[in-house]
Amino acid sequence: MQGRQADVMSDFTVQGGVSILNNPQFKVLGTKSSSHRQMHMRCDMGAFKDKRVRQALASRSIAR
């Protein structure tokens, strides 16, 4: 990428792709898919005990 040689990158994380996402010389395209990510929460302690916190987190991750 630094040598401007990449034509296609099929997958990269947001954390790993910050320099790509913030660089106007690169064009990032997204596609809809049925992929998913699991998030495990310890719901018997801490902030996740509150149902509203879990719902807010779920609605935020779905909106992405």
C-alpha positions in Angstrom: 0.0 0.0 0.0 2.8 2.4 0.8 4.1 1.8 -2.7 0.7 2.4 -4.2 0.7 -1.1 -5.5 -2.5 -2.5 -4.0 -5.4 -2.9 -6.4 -7.8 -4.9 -4.1 -7.9 -5.7 -0.4 -10.8 -8.1 0.4 -10.7 -7.7 4.2 -9.2 -5.4 6.7 -10.2 -4.3 10.2 -11.0 -0.7 11.1 -8.2 -0.6 13.5 -5.7 -1.9 11.0 -7.1 0.2 8.2 -7.2 3.7 9.8 -4.5 5.0 7.5 -6.4 3.7 4.5 -9.7 5.1 5.7 -8.3 8.5 6.4 -6.3 8.7 3.2 -8.1 10.4 0.3 -5.9 8.7 -2.2 -7.6 5.3 -1.4 -11.1 4.5 -2.3 -12.8 2.1 0.2 -16.0 0.3 -0.9 -18.2 -1.8 1.3 -20.6 -4.6 0.5 -23.5 -6.0 2.3 -23.1 -9.6 3.5 -24.6 -12.1 6.0 -21.4 -12.2 8.0 -21.6 -11.6 11.8 -19.4 -11.1 14.8 -20.1 -12.5 18.2 -19.7 -10.5 21.4 -19.5 -12.3 24.7 -20.7 -10.4 27.7 -20.4 -11.3 31.4 -24.0 -10.3 32.2 -23.9 -11.2 35.9 -21.5 -8.4 36.9 -20.5 -4.9 36.0 -22.2 -2.6 33.5 -23.6 -5.5 31.6 -25.9 -6.4 34.4 -28.1 -3.5 33.3 -30.4 -4.7 30.4 -30.4 -1.1 29.0 -26.7 -1.2 28.5 -26.8 -4.5 26.6 -29.7 -3.2 24.5 -27.8 0.0 23.7 -24.7 -1.9 22.7 -26.8 -4.3 20.6 -28.6 -1.5 18.8 -25.3 0.3 18.1 -23.6 -2.8 16.7 -26.6 -3.5 14.4 -26.6 0.0 13.1 -23.0 -0.4 11.8 
